[in-house]
Amino acid sequence: MKFNYCVFFYIWFLCFDLGAESLRVLVGGNLAISRENLGGTSVPLSYVSSAIITLDKDTRFFKGIELELTVPQAFLAYQGSLAIAIYTGLDKIPETGAADIEGRQIFFEPISNKIQNVYQIPLRVAHGLRSSPYASVPTGVIPPYSFPLLFRILPVIKGLSMEIESMRFQLNAKPLLSDEGAARIAVRYPEQLPEKPFSLLIDDRVIENFWEEQLLKEGEHRLSVLSENYRNENRRFLIERGKILEITIELLDPTPTIIFEAPQGAQIFFDGLPLEQSLTPLPVEPGQHEMKFQLSDYSIIKSITVERGKTYRASLTADVIIEEAE
């Protein structure tokens, strides 16, 4: 099918108006984009249909949305006969069916000569999206508060064939995630030391309001707890794209402790004082200490330097070694 492109661009110029337009549209459905449905939702459209595109309230991980229009194979013979337009600033959200609305056109492009036509709409600055042979990216950013959008298919020539009028197009809308996730931190204090000061760092950066959700790049991160009142702690955690990680920090008493383990019948002395055998850690003062294990006539004495905020395990074991004699 031959088409005069001069006529086409004249029609395009008439249609592209930055001000609000009064539109008579046929709404084929509503596409709701959310983080819970990363694969997106679809709606069938005709050559004169439109779709309303809405966003979930939670868009913190969205850098944009992707609209994929799939055309039937037979449409490739009619290149230049249809275009798509995207509108924002809708005065209302119409129901399915015919509707009169007002909106401002932000994007207009002829449907290209390929089965799948992809349009990526940025929702934030520094989105990183670029037009390519794979996708078209409208100029500028469309912030989430500009939604809902109207996606519209419309003829750009007269005298369309009956074949085009009977064609069905498929529009899919899905979110484009940024390379970010979030950490949600909960802190539990020991009963004997409630709400004493401490510092929490992520990747060596002090987090002032740690109770607020922390937006982080995907990948591995390091968390540190520094305090004179609680035990220092270091751990690593992994942030996944578009997901929220729950982290619980159990703040611990910094008093060092020792766990003693010995065979039944053994006597244990710590700094000369006898101890009852127990699996309960023994709180001790930091510094130099002496421990003695005695089992019948056998005894062993060990010295230990105890550091603040650490737990030690002292075990007396008996073993039988069997080896071949020469």
C-alpha positions as CSV (number, residue, x, y, z in Angstrom):
1,M,0.0,0.0,0.0
2,K,1.5,3.4,-1.0
3,F,1.2,6.3,1.3
4,N,2.0,10.0,0.9
5,Y,4.3,10.9,3.9
6,C,3.9,14.6,3.3
7,V,0.2,14.2,3.9
8,F,1.0,12.1,7.0
9,F,3.3,14.7,8.6
10,Y,0.7,17.4,7.9
11,I,-1.9,15.3,9.7
12,W,0.6,14.7,12.5
13,F,1.2,18.4,12.9
14,L,-2.5,19.1,13.1
15,C,-2.9,16.4,15.8
16,F,0.1,17.3,18.0
17,D,-1.1,20.0,20.3
18,L,0.5,20.7,23.6
19,G,-2.8,22.2,25.0
20,A,-5.8,20.2,26.3
21,E,-7.9,18.5,23.6
22,S,-11.5,17.4,23.7
23,L,-11.6,13.8,22.7
24,R,-14.3,11.3,21.7
25,V,-12.7,7.9,22.5
26,L,-13.7,4.3,22.7
27,V,-12.1,2.8,25.8
28,G,-11.3,-0.8,25.5
29,G,-10.1,-1.4,29.1
30,N,-8.0,-0.2,32.1
31,L,-4.4,-1.4,32.6
32,A,-3.3,-1.1,36.2
33,I,0.5,-1.2,36.7
34,S,1.8,-2.4,40.0
35,R,4.9,-3.9,41.7
36,E,2.8,-7.0,42.4
37,N,2.4,-7.8,38.7
38,L,5.8,-7.2,37.1
39,G,4.7,-9.1,33.9
40,G,2.0,-6.5,33.3
41,T,-1.5,-6.6,32.1
42,S,-3.0,-6.7,28.6
43,V,-6.1,-5.5,26.8
44,P,-7.2,-6.1,23.2
45,L,-7.8,-3.0,21.1
46,S,-9.2,-2.2,17.6
47,Y,-7.9,0.4,15.2
48,V,-9.9,3.1,17.0
49,S,-9.7,1.9,20.6
50,S,-8.0,3.4,23.6
51,A,-6.8,2.1,27.0
52,I,-6.6,3.9,30.4
53,I,-3.3,3.3,32.1
54,T,-3.1,3.7,35.9
55,L,-0.3,3.4,38.5
56,D,-0.3,1.8,41.9
57,K,0.5,4.2,44.7
58,D,3.8,2.5,45.4
59,T,6.1,3.6,42.6
60,R,9.3,4.0,44.6
61,F,11.1,1.3,42.5
62,F,9.8,2.4,39.1
63,K,12.0,4.3,36.7
64,G,9.4,4.1,34.0
65,I,6.7,2.0,32.4
66,E,6.7,-0.1,29.2
67,L,3.9,-0.2,26.7
68,E,4.1,-3.0,24.2
69,L,1.7,-2.9,21.2
70,T,1.5,-6.2,19.3
71,V,0.0,-5.9,15.8
72,P,-1.3,-8.7,13.6
73,Q,0.9,-9.9,10.8
74,A,-1.6,-8.7,8.2
75,F,-1.1,-5.1,9.4
76,L,2.4,-4.9,8.0
77,A,1.0,-4.4,4.6
78,Y,-0.7,-1.2,5.7
79,Q,2.3,0.7,7.1
80,G,1.6,4.4,7.8
81,S,-2.1,4.0,8.1
82,L,-2.4,4.0,11.9
83,A,-0.6,5.9,14.7
84,I,-0.6,5.9,18.5
85,A,-1.0,8.9,20.8
86,I,-0.6,9.1,24.6
87,Y,-2.4,11.7,26.7
88,T,-2.1,12.9,30.2
89,G,-4.0,15.4,32.3
90,L,-7.3,13.6,31.9
91,D,-10.3,15.4,33.3
92,K,-11.8,12.0,34.4
93,I,-11.3,8.3,34.3
94,P,-13.8,7.0,31.8
95,E,-15.5,3.6,32.0
96,T,-15.2,1.0,29.2
97,G,-17.0,2.1,26.1
98,A,-17.5,5.4,24.3
99,A,-16.5,8.5,26.3
100,D,-15.9,12.2,26.0
101,I,-12.8,13.4,27.8
102,E,-10.2,16.1,27.8
103,G,-6.5,15.4,27.8
104,R,-3.1,16.8,26.8
105,Q,-1.2,14.9,24.1
106,I,2.4,14.1,25.1
107,F,3.4,11.6,22.5
108,F,2.5,10.8,18.9
109,E,4.1,8.2,16.6
110,P,3.1,6.1,13.6
111,I,2.9,2.4,14.3
112,S,6.1,1.0,12.8
113,N,6.4,-1.8,10.4
114,K,7.1,-4.5,13.0
115,I,5.0,-6.9,15.0
116,Q,5.9,-5.6,18.4
117,N,6.1,-1.9,19.0
118,V,7.6,-0.8,22.4
119,Y,7.2,2.5,24.1
120,Q,9.1,3.3,27.3
121,I,7.8,6.2,29.4
122,P,10.2,7.6,32.0
123,L,8.8,8.4,35.5
124,R,11.8,9.9,37.1
125,V,14.9,12.0,36.3
126,A,18.1,10.1,35.5
127,H,16.0,7.2,34.3
128,G,18.6,5.9,31.9
129,L,16.1,5.0,29.2
130,R,17.1,5.7,25.6
131,S,15.4,5.3,22.2
132,S,16.7,2.4,20.2
133,P,15.5,0.1,17.4
134,Y,13.8,-1.9,20.1
135,A,11.9,0.9,21.9
136,S,10.7,4.5,21.5
137,V,11.2,6.9,24.5
138,P,9.1,10.1,24.6
139,T,11.1,13.2,25.4
140,G,10.8,14.4,29.0
141,V,9.6,12.7,32.2
142,I,6.0,11.9,33.1
143,P,5.9,11.9,36.9
144,P,3.5,9.4,38.6
145,Y,1.1,12.2,39.7
146,S,0.4,12.8,35.9
147,F,-1.4,9.5,35.7
148,P,-3.8,8.1,34.5
149,L,-2.7,8.1,30.9
150,L,-4.7,7.5,27.8
151,F,-3.2,5.3,25.1
152,R,-5.0,5.7,21.8
153,I,-4.8,4.1,18.4
154,L,-6.1,6.3,15.6
155,P,-6.2,6.4,11.8
156,V,-4.0,8.9,10.0
157,I,-5.5,8.4,6.5
158,K,-9.0,8.1,5.1
159,G,-10.5,5.1,3.4
160,L,-9.1,2.3,5.6
161,S,-9.8,-1.2,4.3
162,M,-12.3,-3.6,6.0
163,E,-9.4,-5.8,6.9
164,I,-7.9,-3.1,9.1
165,E,-11.2,-2.4,10.7
166,S,-11.5,-6.1,11.7
167,M,-7.9,-6.3,13.1
168,R,-7.3,-6.8,16.8
169,F,-4.2,-5.3,18.5
170,Q,-2.8,-6.3,21.9
171,L,-1.5,-3.7,24.4
172,N,0.5,-4.8,27.4
173,A,1.6,-2.4,30.2
174,K,4.2,-3.2,32.8
175,P,6.6,-1.4,35.2
176,L,10.3,-0.8,34.5
177,L,12.2,-1.2,37.7
178,S,15.2,0.8,38.8
179,D,18.2,-1.1,40.1
180,E,17.1,-0.5,43.7
181,G,15.4,-2.3,46.6
182,A,14.8,-1.3,50.2
183,A,15.7,-2.3,53.7
184,R,13.2,-2.1,56.5
185,I,15.1,-2.2,59.9
186,A,13.6,-3.1,63.3
187,V,15.7,-2.8,66.5
188,R,15.1,-4.8,69.7
189,Y,16.7,-3.5,72.9
190,P,17.7,-5.8,75.8
191,E,15.5,-5.4,78.9
192,Q,18.3,-4.4,81.1
193,L,19.5,-1.6,78.7
194,P,16.5,0.0,77.1
195,E,17.0,2.6,74.4
196,K,20.6,3.6,75.0
197,P,22.4,5.5,72.2
198,F,24.0,3.6,69.3
199,S,25.1,4.3,65.7
200,L,23.9,2.3,62.7
201,L,25.8,2.5,59.5
202,I,25.2,1.0,56.1
203,D,28.2,0.9,53.8
204,D,30.0,3.2,56.3
205,R,27.3,5.8,56.0
206,V,25.6,6.8,59.3
207,I,21.8,6.2,59.1
208,E,20.1,8.9,61.2
209,N,16.5,7.8,60.8
210,F,17.0,4.0,60.7
211,W,13.3,3.3,61.4
212,E,12.5,4.7,58.0
213,E,12.7,2.5,54.9
214,Q,16.2,2.7,53.3
215,L,16.3,2.8,49.5
216,L,19.5,1.0,48.4
217,K,21.1,-0.2,45.2
218,E,20.6,-3.9,44.4
219,G,23.5,-6.1,45.5
220,E,25.5,-6.7,48.7
221,H,25.7,-4.2,51.5
222,R,27.3,-4.0,54.9
223,L,25.5,-3.0,58.2
224,S,27.4,-2.0,61.3
225,V,26.2,-1.3,64.9
226,L,28.6,0.9,66.9
227,S,27.9,1.7,70.6
228,E,29.4,2.1,74.0
229,N,26.2,0.7,75.5
230,Y,25.7,-2.4,73.3
231,R,27.8,-5.0,71.5
232,N,29.3,-3.9,68.2
233,E,28.0,-5.9,65.3
234,N,28.9,-6.3,61.6
235,R,26.8,-8.2,59.0
236,R,26.2,-8.3,55.3
237,F,22.9,-8.4,53.5
238,L,21.6,-8.6,50.0
239,I,19.2,-6.2,48.4
240,E,17.1,-7.5,45.4
241,R,15.7,-5.3,42.7
242,G,12.2,-4.1,43.6
243,K,12.0,-5.9,46.9
244,I,11.9,-4.9,50.5
245,L,14.2,-6.8,52.9
246,E,13.2,-7.0,56.6
247,I,16.2,-6.7,58.9
248,T,16.0,-7.3,62.7
249,I,18.8,-6.1,64.9
250,E,19.0,-7.6,68.4
251,L,21.0,-5.2,70.5
252,L,23.1,-7.1,73.1
253,D,24.6,-6.3,76.5
254,P,28.3,-5.6,75.9
255,T,29.4,-7.4,79.0
256,P,31.7,-10.3,77.9
257,T,30.6,-13.8,78.8
258,I,32.2,-17.3,79.0
259,I,30.5,-20.6,78.3
260,F,32.1,-23.5,80.2
261,E,31.9,-27.1,79.0
262,A,33.4,-30.1,80.9
263,P,32.7,-33.8,81.4
264,Q,30.4,-34.8,84.2
265,G,32.2,-34.9,87.6
266,A,34.7,-32.2,86.6
267,Q,35.2,-29.2,88.8
268,I,35.6,-25.7,87.3
269,F,37.2,-22.7,89.0
270,F,37.3,-19.2,87.7
271,D,39.7,-16.8,89.3
272,G,40.0,-19.3,92.2
273,L,36.2,-19.5,92.8
274,P,34.3,-22.8,92.1
275,L,31.5,-22.7,89.5
276,E,28.4,-24.7,89.1
277,Q,28.4,-26.5,85.7
278,S,25.8,-24.8,83.5
279,L,25.3,-24.0,79.9
280,T,24.3,-20.4,80.9
281,P,27.0,-18.0,79.8
282,L,28.9,-16.4,82.8
283,P,29.2,-12.6,82.7
284,V,32.7,-11.5,83.5
285,E,34.7,-8.2,83.5
286,P,37.1,-7.4,80.7
287,G,40.7,-8.1,81.4
288,Q,43.0,-11.0,82.5
289,H,41.4,-14.0,84.2
290,E,42.4,-17.6,85.2
291,M,40.3,-20.7,84.8
292,K,41.0,-24.2,86.2
293,F,39.5,-27.5,85.2
294,Q,39.9,-30.5,87.6
295,L,38.9,-34.0,86.9
296,S,39.9,-36.5,89.6
297,D,43.7,-36.1,89.9
298,Y,44.0,-34.4,86.6
299,S,43.9,-30.6,86.4
300,I,44.7,-27.9,83.9
301,I,45.0,-24.2,84.3
302,K,44.5,-21.6,81.5
303,S,44.7,-17.8,81.4
304,I,42.4,-15.7,79.2
305,T,42.3,-12.1,78.2
306,V,38.6,-11.1,78.0
307,E,37.5,-8.3,75.7
308,R,34.4,-6.2,75.9
309,G,31.4,-7.4,73.9
310,K,32.7,-10.9,73.2
311,T,31.5,-14.4,74.1
312,Y,34.0,-17.2,74.8
313,R,33.7,-20.9,75.0
314,A,36.0,-22.9,77.4
315,S,35.8,-26.7,76.9
316,L,37.6,-29.5,78.6
317,T,37.6,-32.6,76.5
318,A,38.9,-36.1,76.9
319,D,39.9,-38.1,73.9
320,V,41.5,-41.5,73.1
321,I,44.1,-41.5,70.3
322,I,44.7,-44.9,68.6
323,E,47.6,-45.3,66.1
324,E,49.7,-48.0,64.8
325,A,52.9,-48.6,66.8
326,E,56.2,-48.9,64.9
